[in-house]
Amino acid sequence: MKWIFHYMGRYRLRVFLTLTVKFFGTIGELVLPFLLEYILDDVVPGGKASSVVFFGMLMILTAVMVRTLNIAANRRATGVARDCIRDVRHDLFSATANLTGSQFDSVTLPSLISRMTSDTYNVQNFIGMIQRMGVRACILLIGGIMVSAFMDPFLSLVLAGMVPIMAGIILFISFKGIPMYRAVQDKVDDITRVLRENITGIRVVKALSREEYETKRYGRANDDLTSTDLRTGITMALPNPIMNLCLNIGLTLVIIFGARRVDRGVMAPGVILAFLTYFNMILQAIMGMNRIFIQSTKAAASANRIGEVLSLAPLQPPVLPADETTTLPESARGEDGRMPLVVFDNVSFSYPVLQDEKVDETRENAINNISFTLHRGERLGIIGATGCGKTTILNLLMRFYDVENGQVFYDGRDVRTYAPSELRRPMSVVFQNDTIFADTLSENIKFGRPVSDEDMELAAADANIASMIEALPERYNYAATKAGANLSGGEKQRVLIARALAGHPDLLILDDASSALDYKTDAALRRAIREHYPDTTTITIAQRISSVMSMDRILVMENGQTLGYGTHEELLATCEVYRDIYISQTGGDAHAIA
């Protein structure tokens, strides 16, 4: 919760003005019953109509002033809450964008979405409420008790009995509420996950006629959320009827004892009316504090969830110093005297798996003792069965995850000595399931980088997508819909490849980026990269052997291990798995190859 007040501190002057205006508005509320008592007990018995009119007008003006000040304060409070949460959402999005792969896996995408939406909404309501009701409730409670005690100490004993009871109820319920609201938000994460899966996979659901099955699955998640929310709502709703009961009992006792004191002549009639008003103010203030505690309970659960993500952001800078242990030795230089661009040195890695909120130490490695060297301008192909660890190599190279054993070097330095932005800036990548954004094709290719129109068009031509774009009425201003739904699979992949080429990267990474392309287009793409980007180092992950057989080096993987490393000809002669892949995909003669 502390970080909420840190964000409010950015607007401390506006908060101060809001609380000041609210303070004077609340003081005006306390004056109104006192004026009423004075008019009834002192002005009216005097028989002067002018005095009655004067004090009546004074009471009206005070009421108008109170209303005006409260409206102004509430508007300011709403503005501060809005601007604070705008900053929170910005920082939360920035922190989310900078999460490492393992951090992202531990938080999960549905949870990040609900933290960005419903959790920030809960915190916004709290910031607004604490300004609107916090000062008002405290002043009405303390001021009302002081004024009522001054007016009649005996009747104040009724308050002395009621206030501790209600305060105890509020504290008890608020402590019960935090874990309950946390459970509700976790259920929101679950229903968000199911909803997102069904929306993004709606074509698969319809194609397999599984609408009823998915409806039931969503229904189960919805029922879990509803039951959890219901239990929480019942628990947190208990204070209101109890408070109302205490209020009515207190008012009844005030009327009974007050009437007797008026009958005995020890209290003026106006005092009992003013006292009832103050008593109502005090109890309403306590109920207002109850609302604040309920909202703070909900906000505390949400704030903890948001704070968990915000606290993860500092993990992104370099984690190792650049020294002799994290720098390739001079002996690693190639024949041209330059350092290799990429080196994997006995790298092993396993993805973290949480069991009961603890990392499972028995998990199997995704890759084991992987080693290879890639010099500038060379082309590396990686091939192997699904799940053999091909994409894991890219995740470690781009430092989405940090290695567990061994070292990964880029341009002579351990990748952990780089900040992620510094490491990835000279790289371009097309992932297996990459994203087309709901924007123009031009913006999808340029992607916010200082890419000229000429470079964009050249990249589109090399990606073999220029002719399709030129045929569109809007050309490069054609708007792609969300996830590129108005483009075919092959068109999306070629736009993504154009995006990667437009940045003129030092290292180009293609992770099964031509799976939706026909063989002719795939061959044309590889030829364009080879001819137009001769200085660009390339790593290509593919299922097709035709996509990698012309590479300078080929890495063959199976079950996270290296089965072969060399040229196409070398692997045909030495690697049985590679030879089998070649035969199965090309129909080559096994005996002729042997």
C-alpha positions, 0 to 999 in steps of 0.5 A: 500500500505504501507505493499508493501514497508515493504516487499521491505525493506527486500531486501533493499540492492538489491533494492539500488543496482538496483536503483543505477545501473538504476541511472547511466544508465539513466544519460548515456541516458541524456548524449547521446543527449548532445554528439550528439549536441556537435559533430554536432555543434563543432566537425564536423565544425572543420573538424578533422576526428579523432575528429569525430571518437573519439567522435563517438566511445565515443557515441557508448560506452556510448550507450552500457554502457546505454543498459548494465546497464539498462538490469542489473537493470531490471534483478535485479528489476525482481528478487526483485519483484519475491522474494517479492511476494514469501514472500507475497504469503507465509504470505498470505497462512499462514494468510488464514490457520489461519483465524477463521470460521467467518473470512473465511466466510466473505472473501469467498473461491473464493475471497481468491483464486483470492487474492492469484493469480491475486492480487499478480500478480498485486502487483508483476508487480508494484514492478518490474515497480517501480524499472525499471521505477520509477527512470528512469522516474524521472531522465529523466523528471527532468534532461531533463527539466534542460538540455533543459532549459540550452540549450535554455530557450525559447523553454523550455516554450513549456515544461512548458505548456505541463507538467502540463496538462499531470500531471493533466490527470495522477492524475485524471485518477489514482484516478478514477482507484482504485475503478474501479480496485477493482470492476474488482477484485470483478468480478474475485471473482465471476467468480472464485466461479462459475468456482470452483463450476462447476469443483468440481461439474462436476459429478452432472452437467453431471448427471442431464444434466445441462451443458447448464444451467451452461454454461449460468450461467458462461457466465453471470459471464463472461459477467459481468467481461468483461463489468466491465473490458472493462469500466475500460480499456477504462477509464485507456487507455484515457491518452495514446492518450492524451499523444501522442497528447500532444507529437506531438503538443509539437514536432511540436511547438519545430520544428516551433520555433526552425527552426525560431531561427536557421534561425535568427542565435540565435540557432545552428542546433545541439541544435534543434536536441538535444532539440527534443531528450530531449523533446521526453525523457521528454514526454516519461518519463511522459508517463512512469510515467502514466504507473506507476500510472496506474499500481499503481492504479491496485496494490493499489486495489489488495494490499488493498484486500491482506492487508485485509486478512493479517490484520486478522491473529492477531485475532487468539491468546487467547482472554481471560485470564486464571483466575477464570472466565474462569476456571472450579471450583473444584466442577466440578471434577468427582468421579475420581477427574479429571476435565471433558474434555469437558463442554458446559455451556448454549451455544448459537451461531448464524453464522454471516450473512452480509447484506450490509456489516453489520452483520445482528442482526436479524439472528436466533441462530444456537444453543440455551442454549446447556449444557452437560458434557463429562468426559475423556474416555467417548463416546458421540453421537449426533443425530438429523435432518439435520441443527439442530446444531450438527456440530456447537457444534464441530465448537465451541469446536474446536474454529473455531468460538467463542461463543456469550453466555455461555462458552465452556470448554476443560480440565478445561479452556475456549477454548478462553484462548487457542491459536487454535494450542494449543487447537486442538493439542490433538484432531483428527477430521473427518469432514462430507466432509473432504479432501483427498490430491493428495499424497500417502496414507501414507502421507494422513494418517501421514499428516506431523506428526511424526507417525511411519509406525507401528502406521500408519498400526495399524490405517489403520487396525482399520479403516478397510482399511488395507486389501484394501491398502495391495492389491495395488501394491504400498501399502501405496505409492499408490498415491491418486488423487485430492480429492481422485477421484480414491477412493470410498466414503467408502475408502475415509472415512476409510482413513480419519478415519485412519488419525484421529486414527494415531495421538492417540488423547485425543479427537476423533471427528467423524462428520458423518464419517461413512455415506458411510460405510455399517453397518457391517464396521461401527460396526467393526469400533466402536468396534475397537475404543472401544477396542484399544483406551479405554482412548480416549474420543469420540464425534460421530455425526451420522444420524444412530441411530446404530452409537450412541446407544452404546455410554455412553451419547447421545445428541438429538437435534432439531432446535438448542435445546436439546430435550434429553440427556442420555443413549440409554435406558433412551432416549427411555423412555423419549424422543419421538423424539429419540424413533421415530428415533429408530422405523423408522430406526430399525423397533422396536415395539413402544408399546414394547418400551413404 
